[in-house]
Amino acid sequence: MEIKKLTIELLHEVMQLENQVFESEAWSERNMTAELSTQHSHYFGLFDQELIGYAGLRLSPQDYAADIQTIAIGKEHRGKGLGRTLMNRLIEVARANGSEKIFLEVKQSNSAAIELYKSLGFEQIDIRKNYYRPSGENALVMLKEITQPLILGIESSCDETGVGIVRGNRLLANALHSSMDEHAKYGGVVPEVAARAHLEAIEPTLNQALAQAGVELDEIDAIAVANGPGLAGALMVGIGAAKGLAVGSDKPIYAVNHLVAHVGADVLERGAVELPTIALLVSGGHTSLLLVRDLLDDVELLGETIDDAAGEAFDKVARVLGLPYPGGPEIDKAAESGDPAAIRFPRGLMLPKDMERNKYNFSFSGLKTAVARWVEKCEEANESYSTADVAASFREAVIDVLLTKALWACEEFGVPRLLLGGGVVANARLRQEAVRRCSEAGIELRIPRFSLCTDNGAMIAALGAQLVMSGRAPSSLGFGAESTLPVTVVQTP
């Protein structure tokens, strides 16, 4: 016998068994079609050449809960433990998806089923009078509670020291220390300064996270840490701290991909990442476009920066305009009163000749240079110019490239949703244009709250929790910092 996930193609076989088992109380074909097609529903069939049993579960991610919708075993196959087999699969799926509670209803007269559910940890919490139709029989409402793993995540890939704590898909703490002010003295991130700042910040940030979550270190079930991509020296500080905690407290450790964690952060917003999704990650050091079919097993890099990332371009253009570091917020402020159409700056890798090899890659070096030359010409000719117009026009060029390529990907791969992440997502115009253009294209837009968009420990903990809940083995202690870790490597063994 084998268990397979049920799809709408097996509707005929399911309905045959549904009518045989439930007779006058069987669901209609219309209802069953809706069940098999509904988002967050998981139906499994038990096959012995033909379908002999099935069961279904519906997840409510935002409530951290699940409901068992139905379970059916063919009459001639009862008494063989098959119901327990299917129930265990549903419980496994609920646990892996962050559910903290599982509900079900059962006929009050079905003593065999009630005993099965009790043996699996369900308890009666209510009774619904005359629930079943047309029999009018009462239903017992039963509940099984699941204690999800408590995961601590450490992020130190660049200039922010983050420690987050999650339980399953629920955010408990997101402590963050930024060394931005230190780097501002040098006009950009200095790797040695970043590493030293992480060393100084890691312990107080850890203590802050534990206090926020209201837990002790010995209550943590596993440690997750970003081991790439990022600055090698900075990553090594977080990795060293994570390994020390894991060894000292005898906890398993999970080395996870910093960029994939940006996608996983969305589970902390609504309990699940809707898949598949196109993810546009835009930060100081990375601009990446991903196709995520499965968060743990199928992340494809569609394109990335081949020179300056968007965040770097903002910093460099801000310097040209005499604005302080970091450039993103400063250009955003300057652009508020500017005309985004005042100057037509170039859109890198957007010409027809770029479509074959660089359709989804990004290049902002040429744009940065174009802005610098435009300002130089004005200054050489002693012509005044509007800083606000230059800032607004530059910002518009960056945003146009980012969103155009992201929406191209949505269209080409038939994915009706776009997830934004990374510190540059704080840009007001980017968020505004993303809302407008996604609405026009019929694309669902997901932008986690800003504290989950920037580099943070909570997103690392969230991705670690997904690995733990899915039963993945922890990483060995032999992993190191990998500055160029590819997005296809979600977890380093």
Secondary structure, DSSP 4 states (H G I P E B T S, - for coil): -EEEE--GGGHHHHHHHHHHHHGGGPPPHHHHHHHHHSTTEEEEEEESSSEEEEEEEEEEGGGTEEEEEEEEE-GGGTTSSHHHHHHHHHHHHHHHTT-SEEEEEEETT-HHHHHHHHHTT-EEEEEETT-STTT---EEEEEEE----EEEEEE-SSSEEEEEEEETTEEEEEEEEE-HHHHHTTTS--HHHHHHHHHHHHHHHHHHHHHHHT--GGG--EEEEEEESS-HHHHHHHHHHHHHHHHHHT--EEEEEHHHHHHHTTHHHHSS--SSEEEEEE-SS-EEEEEEEETTTEEEEEEEBSSS-HHHHHHHHHHHTTPPSSHHHHHHHHHTTS-TTSS----TT-SGGGHHHHTT-B--HHHHHHHHHHHHHHHHTT----HHHHHHHHHHHHHHHHHHHHHHHHHHHT--EEEEESGGGG-HHHHHHHHHHHHHHT-EEE---HHHHSS-HHHHHHHHHHHHHTTPPPPPTT----TT--TT-SEE-
